[in-house]
Amino acid sequence: MNIFIVGGNGFIGRHIVSAAIAQGHQVVRGVRLEQMEPNGTRACDMQHDVAAKTWLPRLTNIDAVINCVGVLRASIDVMQSTHCDSPAALAAACAELKKPFLHVSALGLDQAADTPYFVSKRDGEAAVRAAHSGAIIVRPSLVFGHDSPATQLLLLQSHFPVLCVPTDTKAIAPIHVDDLAALCLSLIGTVRALGCDVDAVGATECTIADYVQTLRIARGHPRAALVRVPNRWMRIGLKCAAFCGARTITPEALDLMEHDHTGDARSFTRWMRRAPAAMTAFQSLAH
């Protein structure tokens, strides 16, 4: 297939691109204008490309489309256009041309707080489904990848003998990014996946503290001592860090930890006919 991967330069997108090429697919990456390269890219602006007619010319010679664009920290308007209006327009263009469309969303949106991120993600899922009844919506839990800034932060924390964690966090079911990429490619090539919602979760449910402890133990360290910080204090600290320029340590990251990130653990096995990688193996998998 010739697959158009929107957000192909992002964390998840890069891994889907690599996996697709390894499987023998042709890939076109949808990227921002300033990231354009002579071959293999097409310019996209998820903040402004909110009409199907804008996307139609970009789908020439394309067999399937995967959208994995997302922003965690931005204005309400940018969140709405990036997570809702633009994906819906892309989905409508795919529906018009009868092309498979896969949209990477997030888990637990029904129970999440009404923050701009979660509201725009919820609206995006509804708009994509309304625009393309056959759209495939994939909802990943926390995604591990050595090239992810969030993962790099957690790995850094796993070195310390004392961990500061929020008092109130919900369960996660981390999935390795290579498993997520493989799942997306399997779904986009499967007719029976059309119109499905698929939870992309790992084999184990745990808290964020347990997750960091697992990463620490996998590196040969003993369990760390935990210091539990009230969420409101943690949020103040994160706001200060964000004000100082920290890009991965943000209040929005705490928003994510405060709602459930688990789903149907059978989904991955059902579509891939194998179990997802165990957390204990994450760090030993190919970078």
Buried (B, 14 or more C-beta within 10 A) or exposed (E): BEBBBBBBBBBBBBBBBBBBEEEEBBBBBBBBEEEEEEEBBBEBBBBEBBEBEBBBEBBEEBBBBBBBBBBBBBEEEBBBBBBBBBBBBBBBBBBBBEBBBBBBBBBBBEEBEEBBBBBBBBBBBEBBBEBBEBBBBBBBBBBBBBEBEBBEBBBEBBEEEEBBBBEEBBBBBBBBBBBBBBBBBBBBBEEEBBEBBBBBBBBBBBBBBBBBBBBBBBEEBEEBEEEBBEBEEBBEBBBEBBEEEEEBBBBBBBBBBBBBBBBBBEBBEEBBEEEBBEBEEBBEBEE
